[in-house]
């Protein structure tokens, strides 16, 4: 354990005999000229405490000193002190290192070889002895309760360290993945909530707009909401079905109420009384034949108070092609219809009576124009309305496709109606018909072709949104003439007389039976004078003027009886 330190002077050498409690080496001078004295090392031996074999109360004598620390009288050779290499200390005596850097009595440090603690199985490093001042500073910085020798710092790599690092990385990655999954789940839930909220708001808005929310309505609701009937927006087209085989016409108004989103087919009887540009009255059937599309449209606007955008002349061959183009129609038929060319009785009918009858183009035309013996024209109009609504249910709701269907008919439309306008209009009605928002209504007229107050309320006002237009202030008095003389030509004669007198003539039709006397009626007291003037113009007695019920659209009603003499007028 002892390491020898050669100072380089003579034969004196120093060897390390141990380490103090701070791990610092303790040196002892060895004289190579003499056999070294064998000493027993006692790690717990300290001066003055009586440990080991030195329990004398006196510190042991250091080598080369007397029993009381005096120097020998004659040293064999000059002593070399490694801590005083320049001879500033005592010559010939070594100053052993005190563990706390303190000197002994008489200015010398006592020997500490016996005081040095032995540390088993730990070799101290070989180093230069520190200077006294440095020893003091080191001693001040160390904590006497701890010794660096008590700790072992092992820096050898642990074989399991890489596994631990990998496990930490794995757990960290798994935690991050879980957090990311939670974030994605929260994002999906938030997006789903937002979508559901938008769907709920949009659905509520649609129901509010459609008027299906209880207690709520809008201007575009199905029931019309708070919008007045007269202020609702409507698109109207008149359709004239011309029977090219048997002759005659059938007229209907196709109405699209864009405010209430309701479609209607209004059937107009041929007996409907109209007023011409010259003030004369005529029927709808006559107007279609004589005045054409434009004249009839204007007269209908005057009587019904409507605004018709266009006229669609639909001859029976075009109706047949239209039904075939949409792929046949299904109709609940109310009669067995024979084939148009059937000559023998008992021949199987072309159209059978029953519900859900599928009709081809030819069958649809036969049913729409059929009028049995003794039936009124209204029955035939109802069948025409059924076919038109069935066609709309089969028509495409897409404007482009509907326009293509119209163009496929290859018919020439009356201006200002075009293929594109008619196709877009029919597509809207088709959408309403498929959704169940479509109906057919018959305009009821009196036997004389005039409109009653109930008619104006149920159809003209509610469906068409119009009113029968009264003559403007200062205009000619409107006189409706009903022939009850039994002579058909008396009506025309009365018309000429009234027109020449400055009155507006309205054809009231022919009465069912002859009357012996004529009558001139007025409903408003303001028209009493006008009624008297009419009687004078026709050559009727003043006693024929009376207050009574007047047909709609007329100021004065004249019923010509057997006493009427056209020559006198």
Secondary structure by P-SEA (a helix, b strand, c coil): cbbbbbcccccbbbbbccccccbbbbbbbbccccccbbbbbbcccccccccccccccccccccccccccccccccccbbbbccccccccccccccccccccccccccccccccccccccccccccccccccaaaaaaaaaacccccccccbbbbcccccaaaaaaaaaaaaaaaaaaaaaaaaaaaaaaaaaaaaaaaaaaaaaaaaaaacccccccccccccccccccccbbbbbbbbbbbccccccbbbbbbbbcccccbbbbbbbcccbbbbccccbbbcaaaaaacccaaaaaaaaaaaacccccccccccaaaaaaaaaaacbbbbbccccccccccccccccccccccccccccaaaaaaaaacccccccaaaaaaaaaaaaaaaaaaccccaaaaaaaaaaacccccccccaaaaaaaaaaaaaaaaacccccccccccccccccaaaaacccccccccccccccccccbbbbbbbcccccaaaaaaaaaaaaabbbbbbcccccccccbbbbbbccccaaaaaaaaaaaacccccccccccccccccbbbbbccccccccc
